[in-house]
Amino acid sequence: MTILKAQVYGGSLIGVYLTANNLFVLYPTNLFKSTLENFKKIFTVPLYPLTINNSNLLGVYTAANKFGMIVPNLIRDDEHNKLRSYVKDSYQIGVLDAIDNAFGNMIICNDKGAIISSLLKDHRRKIQDILNVETVIHEFASYYLPGSISLANNLGCLVHPLSSDEEIEYIASILKVETDVSTINRGIPYISSGAVVNDTSGIFGLDSTGPEMMRLTNVLNL
């Protein structure tokens, strides 16, 4: 298990720019070389450069597990072809034609389950087919973007500190992992914006405090 506290483009919003699963990590094509070299030391899976419609916001636009990845329909053909070249033919790349396309903010998933925003209710079945896991509509902590207020791998999940015990229990039952509350980057409840993780590695925002790191890494088993 390897972790790192770092910055991307001078800020601690690691999860806005990167996305990861147990097969690969995607990073912006113009990421600083020194930053990339440090990240390569943390992850044991390959790291691949990509943009989405020439945007660096990979963590905002995508949601992925070991079975498939959800991407917005604004992805260009050349970007889609590049992504396709990185993965096996059996890996699903699902282009979702949705008005709301910040899928990283609207979907929390691992290899066991997925939770999506009500904004994606008309796309639930397609998302379930792409990610190949049980997919439910569930919003918690009085917020409609479940992916933005949570962080998960196949070993644990952290959610917004205002989540109720009942909500936490339900999330744990869908993702089938220990679930607890946390913040990141000195009290920020938008947990996924501040980190990128898989089952063996994690990069967390430089502003994250010691108590936050202890909670995050203990629950995620990193």
N, CA, C and O of each residue as an XYZ file, in Angstrom:
888
protein
N       0.836     -1.180      0.000
C       0.000      0.000      0.000
C       0.883      1.246      0.000
O       1.768      1.383      0.844
N       0.643      2.145     -0.940
C       1.479      3.338     -1.070
C       0.598      4.558     -1.212
O      -0.348      4.566     -2.000
N       0.916      5.604     -0.437
C       0.141      6.840     -0.518
C       1.079      8.026     -0.649
O       2.272      7.936     -0.359
N       0.509      9.148     -1.096
C       1.275     10.374     -1.297
C       0.351     11.559     -1.088
O      -0.809     11.524     -1.498
N       0.855     12.607     -0.454
C       0.153     13.887     -0.416
C       0.804     14.787     -1.455
O       2.028     14.922     -1.487
N      -0.018     15.408     -2.309
C       0.546     16.143     -3.441
C      -0.405     17.235     -3.899
O      -1.500     17.407     -3.363
N       0.050     17.967     -4.909
C      -0.757     18.974     -5.577
C      -0.737     18.724     -7.082
O       0.183     18.102     -7.611
N      -1.769     19.221     -7.760
C      -1.828     19.228     -9.213
C      -2.114     20.652     -9.652
O      -3.072     21.273     -9.192
N      -1.282     21.166    -10.541
C      -1.423     22.544    -11.017
C      -1.466     23.540     -9.853
O      -2.190     24.534     -9.895
N      -0.678     23.250     -8.818
C      -0.560     24.179     -7.691
C      -1.685     24.117     -6.688
O      -1.745     24.951     -5.785
N      -2.592     23.142     -6.818
C      -3.706     23.016     -5.887
C      -3.889     21.589     -5.415
O      -3.260     20.667     -5.933
N      -4.756     21.411     -4.427
C      -4.943     20.104     -3.805
C      -6.118     19.313     -4.361
O      -6.509     18.304     -3.774
N      -6.691     19.747     -5.482
C      -7.850     19.073     -6.058
C      -7.417     17.921     -6.965
O      -7.667     17.931     -8.170
N      -6.772     16.945     -6.368
C      -6.219     15.813     -7.110
C      -7.298     15.078     -7.903
O      -7.108     14.754     -9.076
N      -8.425     14.820     -7.254
C      -9.460     14.013     -7.867
C     -10.225     14.677     -8.986
O     -10.955     14.011     -9.719
N     -10.070     15.970     -9.126
C     -10.703     16.680    -10.237
C     -10.014     16.328    -11.553
O     -10.651     16.282    -12.605
N      -8.724     16.084    -11.483
C      -7.915     15.938    -12.693
C      -7.535     14.501    -13.033
O      -7.172     14.223    -14.176
N      -7.606     13.594    -12.083
C      -7.204     12.212    -12.337
C      -8.337     11.257    -12.013
O      -9.209     11.558    -11.199
N      -8.311     10.100    -12.662
C      -9.245      9.032    -12.339
C      -8.478      7.716    -12.338
O      -7.530      7.537    -13.102
N      -8.900      6.794    -11.468
C      -8.143      5.553    -11.307
C      -9.058      4.384    -11.009
O     -10.147      4.551    -10.459
N      -8.605      3.206    -11.378
C      -9.196      1.953    -10.916
C      -8.048      0.959    -10.765
O      -6.884      1.358    -10.730
N      -8.363     -0.322    -10.675
C      -7.301     -1.306    -10.472
C      -6.628     -1.757    -11.759
O      -5.787     -2.656    -11.745
N      -7.000     -1.127    -12.878
C      -6.385     -1.451    -14.159
C      -5.475     -0.346    -14.675
O      -4.455     -0.624    -15.306
N      -5.842      0.921    -14.406
C      -5.087      2.038    -14.958
C      -5.432      3.330    -14.230
O      -6.392      3.407    -13.463
N      -4.611      4.341    -14.500
C      -4.864      5.708    -14.038
C      -4.826      6.616    -15.254
O      -3.944      6.480    -16.102
N      -5.767      7.537    -15.348
C      -5.757      8.535    -16.417
C      -5.346      9.884    -15.843
O      -5.793     10.278    -14.766
N      -4.487     10.586    -16.578
C      -4.024     11.900    -16.122
C      -4.025     12.876    -17.300
O      -3.968     12.446    -18.452
N      -4.088     14.191    -17.027
C      -4.103     15.180    -18.113
C      -2.810     15.149    -18.921
O      -1.731     14.910    -18.379
N      -2.932     15.390    -20.196
C      -1.778     15.297    -21.085
C      -0.711     16.342    -20.780
O       0.463     16.130    -21.085
N      -1.104     17.472    -20.178
C      -0.126     18.519    -19.895
C       0.297     18.548    -18.431
O       0.778     19.570    -17.943
N       0.120     17.434    -17.730
C       0.570     17.350    -16.347
C       2.079     17.550    -16.295
O       2.811     17.029    -17.136
N       2.538     18.303    -15.309
C       3.970     18.566    -15.182
C       4.738     17.245    -15.093
O       4.312     16.310    -14.414
N       5.870     17.185    -15.787
C       6.638     15.950    -15.852
C       7.082     15.489    -14.471
O       7.036     14.296    -14.170
N       7.509     16.418    -13.634
C       7.971     16.053    -12.288
C       6.824     15.478    -11.457
O       7.019     14.538    -10.686
N       5.625     16.050    -11.619
C       4.450     15.547    -10.910
C       4.117     14.139    -11.377
O       3.840     13.256    -10.565
N       4.146     13.934    -12.692
C       3.842     12.626    -13.255
C       4.822     11.569    -12.756
O       4.416     10.459    -12.411
N       6.094     11.905    -12.715
C       7.092     10.947    -12.260
C       6.843     10.536    -10.813
O       7.029      9.373    -10.457
N       6.425     11.482     -9.980
C       6.096     11.154     -8.587
C       4.879     10.248     -8.506
O       4.835      9.329     -7.688
N       3.890     10.506     -9.355
C       2.677      9.698     -9.348
C       2.960      8.277     -9.825
O       2.364      7.322     -9.327
N       3.862      8.139    -10.782
C       4.206      6.812    -11.293
C       4.857      5.938    -10.217
O       4.808      4.711    -10.293
N       5.457      6.572     -9.229
C       6.079      5.832     -8.139
C       5.045      5.283     -7.158
O       5.327      4.359     -6.395
N       3.854      5.859     -7.187
C       2.816      5.474     -6.235
C       1.956      4.338     -6.764
O       1.660      3.389     -6.038
N       1.555      4.431     -8.024
C       0.646      3.427     -8.590
C       1.413      2.290     -9.254
O       2.433      2.507     -9.908
N       0.906      1.085     -9.075
C       1.515     -0.082     -9.699
C       0.879     -0.393    -11.045
O       1.374     -1.244    -11.783
N      -0.224      0.295    -11.371
C      -0.895      0.111    -12.669
C      -0.394      1.175    -13.637
O       0.173      2.176    -13.199
N      -0.588      0.986    -14.946
C      -0.121      1.978    -15.918
C      -0.853      3.316    -15.784
O      -2.023      3.359    -15.405
N      -0.157      4.390    -16.096
C      -0.731      5.731    -16.145
C      -0.768      6.187    -17.591
O       0.241      6.119    -18.294
N      -1.941      6.655    -18.045
C      -2.129      7.024    -19.441
C      -2.611      8.477    -19.548
O      -3.445      8.912    -18.754
N      -2.089      9.224    -20.526
C      -2.531     10.606    -20.735
C      -3.829     10.665    -21.525
O      -4.047      9.862    -22.433
N      -4.701     11.628    -21.176
C      -5.968     11.779    -21.878
C      -6.548     13.155    -21.600
O      -6.231     13.780    -20.589
N      -7.400     13.621    -22.502
C      -8.276     14.754    -22.254
C      -9.691     14.347    -22.643
O      -9.886     13.380    -23.379
N     -10.668     15.084    -22.150
C     -12.057     14.916    -22.550
C     -12.520     16.228    -23.165
O     -12.675     17.231    -22.468
N     -12.737     16.215    -24.465
C     -13.054     17.447    -25.184
C     -12.004     18.526    -24.899
O     -12.322     19.699    -24.700
N     -10.759     18.091    -24.888
C      -9.593     18.941    -24.646
C      -9.563     19.524    -23.229
O      -8.862     20.502    -22.968
N     -10.320     18.922    -22.327
C     -10.351     19.369    -20.933
C      -9.504     18.454    -20.062
O      -9.392     17.256    -20.322
N      -8.906     19.039    -19.019
C      -8.111     18.263    -18.068
C      -8.947     17.638    -16.953
O      -8.404     16.914    -16.119
N     -10.241     17.897    -16.918
C     -11.073     17.510    -15.781
C     -11.524     16.050    -15.872
O     -12.721     15.765    -15.922
N     -10.576     15.147    -15.894
C     -10.880     13.729    -16.097
C     -11.690     13.151    -14.939
O     -12.602     12.352    -15.154
N     -11.362     13.548    -13.734
C     -12.076     13.040    -12.579
C     -13.502     13.537    -12.491
O     -14.357     12.870    -11.908
N     -13.766     14.691    -13.058
C     -15.115     15.256    -13.066
C     -15.982     14.564    -14.106
O     -17.158     14.300    -13.858
N     -15.417     14.272    -15.256
C     -16.197     13.770    -16.390
C     -16.392     12.258    -16.403
O     -17.298     11.777    -17.083
N     -15.579     11.489    -15.679
C     -15.609     10.040    -15.826
C     -15.906      9.316    -14.522
O     -15.645      9.827    -13.433
N     -16.453      8.126    -14.657
C     -16.625      7.197    -13.537
C     -16.247      5.817    -14.053
O     -16.633      5.438    -15.158
N     -15.493      5.063    -13.257
C     -14.967      3.803    -13.784
C     -14.756      2.775    -12.686
O     -14.542      3.112    -11.522
N     -14.822      1.515    -13.087
C     -14.372      0.404    -12.257
C     -13.611     -0.568    -13.155
O     -13.205     -0.199    -14.257
N     -13.413     -1.808    -12.697
C     -12.597     -2.732    -13.497
C     -13.340     -3.261    -14.721
O     -12.729     -3.845    -15.615
N     -14.652     -3.059    -14.762
C     -15.450     -3.562    -15.868
C     -15.665     -2.544    -16.980
O     -15.751     -2.911    -18.152
N     -15.752     -1.259    -16.614
C     -16.055     -0.269    -17.628
C     -15.914      1.152    -17.139
O     -15.684      1.403    -15.956
N     -16.056      2.077    -18.070
C     -15.927      3.499    -17.777
C     -17.056      4.258    -18.450
O     -17.409      3.987    -19.598
N     -17.619      5.215    -17.719
C     -18.636      6.112    -18.253
C     -17.956      7.399    -18.684
O     -17.245      8.020    -17.893
N     -18.164      7.809    -19.931
C     -17.606      9.068    -20.435
C     -18.725      9.873    -21.097
O     -19.709      9.295    -21.558
N     -18.587     11.203    -21.151
C     -19.635     12.032    -21.761
C     -19.566     12.025    -23.277
O     -18.530     11.720    -23.866
N     -20.683     12.364    -23.897
C     -20.730     12.341    -25.362
C     -19.938     13.472    -25.995
O     -19.818     13.526    -27.219
N     -19.394     14.377    -25.190
C     -18.556     15.424    -25.760
C     -17.112     14.967    -25.969
O     -16.284     15.737    -26.456
N     -16.805     13.727    -25.607
C     -15.472     13.202    -25.885
C     -15.253     13.146    -27.392
O     -16.125     12.682    -28.126
N     -14.097     13.615    -27.860
C     -13.813     13.623    -29.288
C     -13.433     12.219    -29.764
O     -13.035     11.368    -28.968
N     -13.561     11.994    -31.063
C     -13.253     10.679    -31.624
C     -11.805     10.284    -31.357
O     -11.524      9.133    -31.024
N     -10.889     11.235    -31.503
C      -9.484     10.896    -31.285
C      -9.215     10.551    -29.818
O      -8.389      9.688    -29.521
N      -9.916     11.227    -28.905
C      -9.760     10.927    -27.486
C     -10.350      9.560    -27.156
O      -9.776      8.790    -26.386
N     -11.497      9.276    -27.747
C     -12.132      7.973    -27.528
C     -11.238      6.857    -28.067
O     -11.082      5.820    -27.421
N     -10.658      7.061    -29.233
C      -9.770      6.052    -29.811
C      -8.528      5.845    -28.955
O      -8.049      4.722    -28.801
N      -8.017      6.926    -28.406
C      -6.840      6.808    -27.532
C      -7.194      6.019    -26.285
O      -6.445      5.133    -25.873
N      -8.339      6.338    -25.680
C      -8.783      5.597    -24.500
C      -8.985      4.129    -24.835
O      -8.606      3.254    -24.056
N      -9.576      3.858    -25.977
C      -9.804      2.479    -26.394
C      -8.490      1.710    -26.534
O      -8.427      0.517    -26.241
N      -7.446      2.402    -26.984
C      -6.146      1.753    -27.180
C      -5.475      1.370    -25.861
O      -4.571      0.536    -25.838
N      -5.919      1.981    -24.771
C      -5.312      1.719    -23.471
C      -5.863      0.468    -22.795
O      -5.222     -0.076    -21.896
N      -7.036      0.003    -23.211
C      -7.723     -1.045    -22.465
C      -7.977     -2.266    -23.349
O      -7.875     -2.197    -24.574
N      -8.306     -3.371    -22.706
C      -8.617     -4.588    -23.445
C      -9.942     -4.434    -24.183
O     -10.778     -3.608    -23.819
N     -10.117     -5.234    -25.215
C     -11.344     -5.178    -26.010
C     -12.580     -5.460    -25.164
O     -13.665     -4.960    -25.459
N     -12.417     -6.251    -24.125
C     -13.556     -6.622    -23.285
C     -13.968     -5.500    -22.327
O     -15.045     -5.547    -21.734
N     -13.110     -4.502    -22.183
C     -13.411     -3.404    -21.262
C     -14.428     -2.470    -21.905
O     -14.247     -2.023    -23.038
N     -15.489     -2.184    -21.175
C     -16.576     -1.363    -21.698
C     -16.251      0.127    -21.578
O     -15.889      0.595    -20.499
N     -16.375      0.856    -22.655
C     -16.314      2.322    -22.626
C     -17.680      2.816    -23.066
O     -18.029      2.750    -24.245
N     -18.434      3.304    -22.122
C     -19.801      3.715    -22.396
C     -19.926      5.215    -22.536
O     -19.670      5.959    -21.589
N     -20.319      5.660    -23.714
C     -20.548      7.091    -23.959
C     -22.001      7.388    -23.607
O     -22.919      6.862    -24.237
N     -22.202      8.221    -22.612
C     -23.550      8.497    -22.121
C     -24.025      9.846    -22.647
O     -23.381     10.876    -22.443
N     -25.142      9.815    -23.312
C     -25.726     11.032    -23.886
C     -26.690     11.630    -22.871
O     -27.903     11.438    -22.953
N     -26.123     12.361    -21.912
C     -26.918     12.958    -20.842
C     -26.670     14.461    -20.788
O     -25.561     14.930    -21.044
N     -27.714     15.202    -20.455
C     -27.577     16.658    -20.337
C     -26.572     17.003    -19.246
O     -25.711     17.863    -19.431
N     -26.687     16.333    -18.123
C     -25.723     16.502    -17.025
C     -24.622     15.476    -17.223
O     -24.879     14.272    -17.184
N     -23.393     15.942    -17.435
C     -22.335     15.009    -17.833
C     -21.114     14.996    -16.923
O     -20.080     14.441    -17.295
N     -21.211     15.591    -15.745
C     -20.110     15.501    -14.780
C     -20.250     14.187    -14.021
O     -20.599     14.178    -12.840
N     -19.978     13.081    -14.705
C     -20.293     11.763    -14.171
C     -19.482     11.412    -12.930
O     -19.948     10.647    -12.085
N     -18.295     11.950    -12.810
C     -17.519     11.719    -11.602
C     -18.190     12.299    -10.375
O     -18.018     11.782     -9.271
N     -18.950     13.360    -10.549
C     -19.685     13.970     -9.442
C     -21.013     13.275     -9.177
O     -21.558     13.371     -8.077
N     -21.532     12.580    -10.175
C     -22.867     11.998    -10.047
C     -22.872     10.505     -9.777
O     -23.919      9.929     -9.480
N     -21.703      9.871     -9.877
C     -21.620      8.418     -9.715
C     -20.513      8.069     -8.731
O     -19.387      8.549     -8.854
N     -20.837      7.246     -7.773
C     -19.810      6.612     -6.948
C     -19.876      5.118     -7.215
O     -20.951      4.522     -7.161
N     -18.736      4.514     -7.500
C     -18.754      3.089     -7.831
C     -17.450      2.432     -7.424
O     -16.420      3.084     -7.254
N     -17.528      1.129     -7.276
C     -16.348      0.281     -7.193
C     -16.656     -0.975     -8.005
O     -17.537     -0.947     -8.864
N     -15.956     -2.063     -7.753
C     -16.185     -3.277     -8.539
C     -17.332     -4.112     -7.990
O     -17.582     -5.221     -8.463
N     -18.034     -3.576     -6.985
C     -19.107     -4.324     -6.324
C     -20.469     -3.658     -6.452
O     -21.496     -4.323     -6.315
N     -20.492     -2.354     -6.713
C     -21.768     -1.649     -6.783
C     -21.585     -0.219     -7.248
O     -20.463      0.274     -7.360
N     -22.705      0.445     -7.517
C     -22.669      1.841     -7.952
C     -23.897      2.574     -7.432
O     -24.992      2.019     -7.350
N     -23.683      3.829     -7.086
C     -24.748      4.717     -6.630
C     -24.727      5.941     -7.528
O     -23.673      6.537     -7.751
N     -25.896      6.316     -8.046
C     -25.954      7.421     -8.994
C     -26.961      8.466     -8.535
O     -27.848      8.192     -7.726
N     -26.801      9.662     -9.071
C     -27.705     10.768     -8.803
C     -29.039     10.558     -9.509
O     -29.112      9.862    -10.522
N     -30.089     11.164     -8.967
C     -31.393     11.123     -9.630
C     -31.358     11.831    -10.977
O     -32.234     11.611    -11.813
N     -30.357     12.677    -11.197
C     -30.196     13.330    -12.500
C     -29.947     12.308    -13.607
O     -30.159     12.594    -14.786
N     -29.497     11.119    -13.220
C     -29.176     10.073    -14.197
C     -30.191      8.932    -14.163
O     -29.903      7.838    -14.648
N     -31.360      9.170    -13.604
C     -32.333      8.096    -13.441
C     -32.722      7.447    -14.771
O     -32.978      6.244    -14.820
N     -32.767      8.230    -15.843
C     -33.140      7.672    -17.143
C     -32.023      6.844    -17.763
O     -32.234      6.156    -18.763
N     -30.846      6.910    -17.174
C     -29.687      6.197    -17.717
C     -29.213      5.075    -16.791
O     -28.157      4.487    -17.024
N     -29.979      4.776    -15.752
C     -29.529      3.812    -14.748
C     -29.213      2.447    -15.363
O     -28.178      1.852    -15.064
N     -30.093      1.965    -16.207
C     -29.892      0.628    -16.779
C     -28.618      0.577    -17.636
O     -27.877     -0.404    -17.577
N     -28.359      1.619    -18.426
C     -27.156      1.633    -19.254
C     -25.913      1.711    -18.388
O     -24.920      1.035    -18.658
N     -25.965      2.536    -17.345
C     -24.828      2.634    -16.427
C     -24.561      1.274    -15.786
O     -23.410      0.854    -15.662
N     -25.617      0.597    -15.384
C     -25.469     -0.721    -14.774
C     -24.846     -1.709    -15.754
O     -24.007     -2.521    -15.361
N     -25.241     -1.652    -17.010
C     -24.675     -2.557    -18.012
C     -23.192     -2.270    -18.242
O     -22.399     -3.197    -18.404
N     -22.818     -0.996    -18.256
C     -21.422     -0.627    -18.517
C     -20.525     -0.997    -17.347
O     -19.454     -1.572    -17.536
N     -20.961     -0.669    -16.145
C     -20.138     -0.926    -14.956
C     -20.281     -2.361    -14.454
O     -19.467     -2.830    -13.659
N     -21.320     -3.055    -14.924
C     -21.523     -4.472    -14.628
C     -21.671     -4.741    -13.125
O     -21.205     -5.764    -12.623
N     -22.318     -3.819    -12.418
C     -22.591     -3.981    -10.989
C     -23.995     -3.459    -10.698
O     -24.558     -2.687    -11.474
N     -24.550     -3.891     -9.568
C     -25.833     -3.347     -9.138
C     -25.731     -1.830     -9.042
O     -24.800     -1.300     -8.436
N     -26.688     -1.140     -9.641
C     -26.653      0.322     -9.691
C     -27.979      0.869     -9.166
O     -29.051      0.532     -9.669
N     -27.883      1.720     -8.140
C     -29.091      2.275     -7.529
C     -29.035      3.793     -7.538
O     -27.961      4.394     -7.577
N     -30.200      4.393     -7.501
C     -30.308      5.847     -7.348
C     -30.416      6.142     -5.867
O     -31.333      5.669     -5.195
N     -29.483      6.921     -5.363
C     -29.503      7.246     -3.932
C     -28.745      8.551     -3.711
O     -27.599      8.692     -4.137
N     -29.382      9.487     -3.053
C     -28.753     10.760     -2.707
C     -28.750     10.895     -1.196
O     -29.725     10.538     -0.535
N     -27.668     11.403     -0.652
C     -27.523     11.431      0.803
C     -26.899     12.750      1.250
O     -26.398     13.529      0.439
N     -26.942     12.976      2.545
C     -26.447     14.216      3.146
C     -27.132     15.440      2.533
O     -26.544     16.519      2.451
N     -28.402     15.250      2.100
C     -29.202     16.333      1.504
C     -28.497     16.947      0.298
O     -28.558     18.158      0.084
N     -27.828     16.104     -0.487
C     -27.087     16.582     -1.651
C     -27.346     15.651     -2.825
O     -27.510     14.445     -2.641
N     -27.384     16.209     -4.035
C     -27.811     15.438     -5.198
C     -26.653     14.933     -6.060
O     -26.891     14.360     -7.123
N     -25.425     15.129     -5.634
C     -24.270     14.651     -6.397
C     -23.465     13.672     -5.541
O     -22.442     14.049     -4.969
N     -23.915     12.427     -5.450
C     -23.275     11.476     -4.540
C     -21.810     11.210     -4.836
O     -21.032     10.933     -3.923
N     -21.426     11.292     -6.106
C     -20.028     11.042     -6.441
C     -19.081     12.099     -5.921
O     -17.904     11.820     -5.690
N     -19.575     13.305     -5.733
C     -18.704     14.403     -5.297
C     -18.448     14.391     -3.799
O     -17.462     14.959     -3.331
N     -19.343     13.738     -3.036
C     -19.227     13.765     -1.579
C     -18.851     12.390     -1.024
O     -19.213     12.040      0.099
N     -18.124     11.626     -1.824
C     -17.721     10.290     -1.388
C     -16.425      9.891     -2.086
O     -16.013     10.509     -3.067
N     -15.801      8.858     -1.565
C     -14.570      8.320     -2.136
C     -14.533      6.837     -1.796
O     -14.666      6.461     -0.631
N     -14.354      5.995     -2.811
C     -14.455      4.554     -2.554
C     -13.436      3.762     -3.362
O     -13.019      4.165     -4.447
N     -13.052      2.624     -2.799
C     -12.388      1.568     -3.551
C     -13.090      0.264     -3.177
O     -14.223      0.304     -2.697
N     -12.462     -0.873     -3.379
C     -13.120     -2.142     -3.067
C     -12.926     -2.572     -1.628
O     -13.321     -3.670     -1.235
N     -12.312     -1.691     -0.840
C     -12.012     -2.007      0.553
C     -12.723     -1.079      1.535
O     -12.872     -1.414      2.710
N     -13.161      0.086      1.057
C     -13.807      1.036      1.953
C     -14.411      2.202      1.207
O     -14.195      2.377      0.008
N     -15.176      3.001      1.941
C     -15.823      4.173      1.360
C     -15.937      5.253      2.422
O     -16.286      4.976      3.570
N     -15.643      6.477      2.032
C     -15.829      7.655      2.881
C     -16.913      8.522      2.288
O     -17.010      8.654      1.068
N     -17.740      9.124      3.153
C     -18.838      9.957      2.676
C     -18.912     11.252      3.483
O     -18.235     11.413      4.499
N     -19.743     12.158      3.009
C     -19.968     13.466      3.616
C     -20.258     13.317      5.115
O     -21.009     12.423      5.507
N     -19.672     14.181      5.960
C     -19.853     14.042      7.412
C     -21.288     14.228      7.893
O     -21.599     13.841      9.019
N     -22.163     14.800      7.091
C     -23.556     14.967      7.491
C     -24.435     13.793      7.075
O     -25.650     13.833      7.270
N     -23.847     12.763      6.515
C     -24.609     11.557      6.168
C     -25.139     10.900      7.437
O     -24.437     10.808      8.444
N     -26.384     10.446      7.376
C     -26.990      9.802      8.545
C     -26.525      8.355      8.664
O     -25.975      7.787      7.721
N     -26.754      7.770      9.837
C     -26.379      6.374     10.051
C     -27.106      5.465      9.064
O     -26.530      4.501      8.559
N     -28.366      5.774      8.793
C     -29.148      4.960      7.856
C     -28.582      5.068      6.444
O     -28.499      4.074      5.724
N     -28.196      6.278      6.055
C     -27.605      6.469      4.723
C     -26.283      5.723      4.609
O     -26.009      5.087      3.592
N     -25.470      5.801      5.648
C     -24.172      5.116      5.642
C     -24.366      3.610      5.536
O     -23.640      2.937      4.804
N     -25.338      3.082      6.263
C     -25.614      1.646      6.220
C     -26.061      1.215      4.827
O     -25.669      0.152      4.345
N     -26.882      2.043      4.185
C     -27.352      1.697      2.846
C     -26.213      1.747      1.832
O     -26.081      0.848      1.002
N     -25.399      2.783      1.894
C     -24.247      2.896      0.997
C     -23.336      1.681      1.147
O     -22.880      1.106      0.158
N     -23.079      1.303      2.392
C     -22.224      0.138      2.651
C     -22.824     -1.134      2.056
O     -22.090     -2.006      1.590
N     -24.153     -1.243      2.068
C     -24.800     -2.442      1.544
C     -24.715     -2.524      0.022
O     -24.686     -3.619     -0.541
N     -24.677     -1.374     -0.641
C     -24.582     -1.357     -2.105
C     -23.142     -1.561     -2.576
O     -22.885     -2.365     -3.472
N     -22.216     -0.839     -1.974
C     -20.807     -0.944     -2.381
C     -20.109     -2.125     -1.723
O     -19.017     -2.518     -2.133
N     -20.751     -2.693     -0.689
C     -20.259     -3.890      0.000
C     -18.877     -3.683      0.616
O     -17.992     -4.535      0.527
N     -18.730     -2.506      1.249
C     -17.485     -2.179      1.935
C     -17.802     -1.406      3.213
O     -18.889     -0.848      3.360
N     -16.845     -1.381      4.129
C     -16.963     -0.528      5.310
C     -17.120      0.924      4.853
O     -16.405      1.373      3.957
N     -18.042      1.649      5.459
C     -18.307      3.031      5.082
C     -18.314      3.907      6.333
O     -18.882      3.539      7.361
N     -17.680      5.060      6.229
C     -17.612      5.989      7.355
C     -17.577      7.410      6.811
O     -17.473      7.611      5.601
N     -17.662      8.382      7.687
C     -17.656      9.787      7.271
C     -16.246     10.363      7.340
O     -15.400      9.888      8.098
N     -16.011     11.391      6.536
C     -14.725     12.082      6.570
C     -14.831     13.390      5.793
O     -15.819     13.651      5.106
N     -13.800     14.190      5.921
C     -13.571     15.340      5.050
C     -12.176     15.192      4.466
O     -11.471     14.228      4.765
N     -11.779     16.147      3.635
C     -10.456     16.127      3.025
C      -9.987     17.570      2.853
O     -10.804     18.491      2.822
N      -8.690     17.766      2.742
C      -8.136     19.106      2.489
C      -8.634     20.149      3.493
O      -9.127     21.212      3.116
N      -8.493     19.820      4.770
C      -8.853     20.724      5.874
C     -10.347     21.036      5.927
O     -10.759     22.196      5.934
N     -11.143     19.970      5.964
C     -12.554     20.141      6.228
C     -13.464     20.198      5.020
O     -14.651     20.486      5.171
N     -12.953     19.934      3.827
C     -13.785     19.959      2.622
C     -14.599     18.670      2.560
O     -14.026     17.583      2.633
N     -15.937     18.766      2.424
C     -16.756     17.550      2.376
C     -16.833     16.906      0.996
O     -17.347     15.796      0.856
N     -16.326     17.596     -0.022
C     -16.337     17.049     -1.380
C     -15.118     16.144     -1.534
O     -14.103     16.529     -2.116
N     -15.244     14.947     -1.003
C     -14.070     14.102     -0.768
C     -13.394     13.679     -2.062
O     -12.166     13.665     -2.143
N     -14.182     13.333     -3.078
C     -13.584     12.832     -4.310
C     -12.753     13.883     -5.033
O     -11.886     13.538     -5.837
N     -13.003     15.152     -4.759
C     -12.217     16.208     -5.407
C     -10.781     16.241     -4.900
O      -9.895     16.788     -5.558
N     -10.557     15.655     -3.734
C      -9.253     15.793     -3.100
C      -8.361     14.581     -3.157
O      -7.283     14.588     -2.564
N      -8.777     13.530     -3.857
C      -7.959     12.315     -3.871
C      -8.271     11.463     -5.083
O      -9.330     11.593     -5.697
N      -7.338     10.593     -5.416
C      -7.559      9.551     -6.425
C      -6.980      8.262     -5.849
O      -5.826      8.233     -5.422
N      -7.793      7.185     -5.836
C      -7.375      5.953     -5.165
C      -7.791      4.726     -5.977
O      -8.727      4.767     -6.776
N      -7.065      3.644     -5.743
C      -7.546      2.309     -6.109
C      -7.333      1.426     -4.883
O      -7.272      1.948     -3.769
N      -7.217      0.120     -5.046
C      -7.139     -0.748     -3.872
C      -5.763     -0.797     -3.230
O      -5.629     -1.271     -2.102
N      -4.744     -0.320     -3.921
C      -3.382     -0.432     -3.393
C      -2.662      0.899     -3.233
O      -1.624      0.965     -2.574
N      -3.204      1.965     -3.832
C      -2.481      3.230     -3.853
C      -3.449      4.398     -3.746
O      -4.633      4.280     -4.060
N      -2.916      5.529     -3.295
C      -3.745      6.721     -3.221
C      -2.916      7.985     -3.202
O      -1.850      8.033     -2.588
N      -3.412      9.011     -3.879
C      -2.801     10.334     -3.845
C      -3.837     11.290     -3.276
O      -4.958     11.376     -3.778
N      -3.459     12.006     -2.230
C      -4.375     12.865     -1.498
C      -3.889     14.307     -1.551
O      -2.690     14.571     -1.646
N      -4.838     15.235     -1.488
C      -4.511     16.645     -1.534
C      -3.541     17.047     -0.432
O      -3.651     16.586      0.704
N      -2.603     17.900     -0.773
C      -1.552     18.319      0.162
C      -2.120     18.987      1.405
O      -1.491     18.955      2.463
N      -3.299     19.590      1.294
C      -3.891     20.293      2.428
C      -4.560     19.361      3.431
O      -5.004     19.816      4.485
N      -4.641     18.080      3.131
C      -5.297     17.144      4.045
C      -4.535     17.052      5.366
O      -3.308     16.959      5.384
N      -5.272     17.081      6.453
C      -4.660     17.066      7.780
C      -4.307     15.648      8.213
O      -4.725     14.674      7.587
N      -3.537     15.544      9.286
C      -3.179     14.242      9.828
C      -4.391     13.409     10.219
O      -4.479     12.245      9.829
N      -5.335     13.974     10.984
C      -6.535     13.202     11.326
C      -7.343     12.781     10.098
O      -7.874     11.671     10.063
N      -7.442     13.648      9.096
C      -8.145     13.274      7.868
C      -7.439     12.115      7.177
O      -8.083     11.159      6.745
N      -6.128     12.200      7.075
C      -5.373     11.137      6.411
C      -5.504      9.815      7.158
O      -5.592      8.753      6.541
N      -5.517      9.881      8.470
C      -5.648      8.652      9.251
C      -6.998      7.994      8.990
O      -7.079      6.781      8.796
N      -8.054      8.800      8.987
C      -9.381      8.246      8.746
C      -9.504      7.718      7.315
O      -9.980      6.603      7.101
N      -9.078      8.513      6.345
C      -9.169      8.129      4.942
C      -8.415      6.825      4.668
O      -8.965      5.891      4.085
N      -7.189      6.774      5.082
C      -6.365      5.604      4.770
C      -6.793      4.373      5.559
O      -6.666      3.254      5.063
N      -7.297      4.557      6.773
C      -7.756      3.402      7.567
C      -8.991      2.770      6.934
O      -9.070      1.548      6.814
N      -9.947      3.590      6.533
C     -11.186      3.054      5.961
C     -10.931      2.449      4.577
O     -11.513      1.421      4.231
N     -10.062      3.086      3.788
C      -9.746      2.589      2.450
C      -8.692      1.488      2.460
O      -8.375      0.911      1.420
N      -8.146      1.200      3.656
C      -7.125      0.161      3.811
C      -5.901      0.433      2.962
O      -5.362     -0.475      2.329
N      -5.462      1.676      2.948
C      -4.263      2.065      2.196
C      -3.095      2.299      3.139
O      -1.998      2.633      2.691
